[in-house]
Amino acid sequence: MIITFIALICAAAVTAFLTFSRFARTDSWRATVTPLASIIGSGFLICGPILAREFGRAAIIAEAILLLIAYAAGAVIRFNIVHVENYLASARVNDPLAWLARATQGVLAIAYAISVAYYLKLLAEFLLKPFDTDPAWHMLASNAIVTTFIVAIVALALGNGLRRVEHLAHGTVALKIGIIAGLLAALACWWLTNAAADPLPPARVNWSSISLLLGLVITVQGFETSRYLGHAYDQALRIRTMRHAQWIASAIYLAFLALLTPFLARAAQAEGVAGILDIMTIVGPALGLFVLVGAVSSQLSAAVADSIGSGGLMSEVTQRRVSVQVAFALAGSLAVAVVWLTDPFEVVAISSRAFALFYALQCSLAFIVARRTATAGGARQMGFLLVGMVCIVATLVGAPAEG
């Protein structure tokens, strides 16, 4: 009970600070919140059990590598915020680079639509986790729940009511970060009050585990949203706050996995993408509900945000020939198809591949602009190519975890 109480106090304090403080109203924090909320989602909740199962005691090293790949991709996009944006602002309409940029936006629109399926699949898995159901019925119920949410989001978009839901979704960001703070505090308290811990599973690395790691890119993406906030913030602020968002998210991921170390053996045995609920219930009986609230709120807000992003980008790529409402319907249809054709682990990998392809195209844009404008030296250009190659490999071989 004491651990649960401390978790609640920490969550309430952080949520209140990020809701009512003067700091929470600054442009710097507002520009940080958008990419940060997209990055942390519920990815940090599913990574622990999956990486523990695949990498054993090397799970935290695997997580660090995944975060480094994401940070390198973020560095490419930070370059593009200045140099590609400036180049395209004065480029000819028929410039091949302008067409490549539009193609990149199209890929991102598709990636966002697929990620809606990913977020809502996770939401359904967390909702259904407390119920012991037949696997076939579980899958049917999960898909039905996700489809209902997608249809509701599209209906709101068609009825011009999505803005109200968007504002509500943005309001959950402080709650989400507060709950994360509470979970970290609970795990830290467990460390201080319990001497016993499970023996760590042996470290293991092979090709299948590497391909699975590349299939988890979706769990650390979201920083690219800073690239498309030019209507609200200048380039310098977007670059700085994207970097801050990645630093904060990386600290959260690594701290959570480090504090989860005593439970790695049990985490490796956890079933499904919502297996973290079983672990947190061991730390504190009420913390399972704590995780559930945080997971559901974060997944719903992320799904709404990516629906907005996908619909808006589809309309923009077609130069408004397709209205935003029709684009929402198309994105929703793609998300529903992904939901019914994949299981929760497969949708994680498919989403990761889509975003890895987007990052690879961003690397291509950065390399071409750097060559044309001499705004980056040879070593940096080689860096763009290297990151692009890693992203292409992730697109081709990123694999789902075993259920």
ZIWOVEN-V797287 format. One record per run of one state. SS is the DSSP state (a for helix, b for strand, c for the rest). FROM is the first residue (numbers start at 0). TO is the last residue. If there is no record, write none. Layout:
ss | from | to
SS | FROM | TO
SS | FROM | TO
//
This chain:
ss | from | to
c | 0 | 0
a | 1 | 19
c | 20 | 21
a | 22 | 24
c | 25 | 25
a | 26 | 39
c | 40 | 41
a | 42 | 88
c | 89 | 94
a | 95 | 127
c | 128 | 133
a | 134 | 157
c | 158 | 160
a | 161 | 192
c | 193 | 205
a | 206 | 213
c | 214 | 215
a | 216 | 219
c | 220 | 221
a | 222 | 227
c | 228 | 233
a | 234 | 258
c | 259 | 259
a | 260 | 268
c | 269 | 274
a | 275 | 282
c | 283 | 285
a | 286 | 316
c | 317 | 322
a | 323 | 340
c | 341 | 342
a | 343 | 372
c | 373 | 376
a | 377 | 396
c | 397 | 402
//
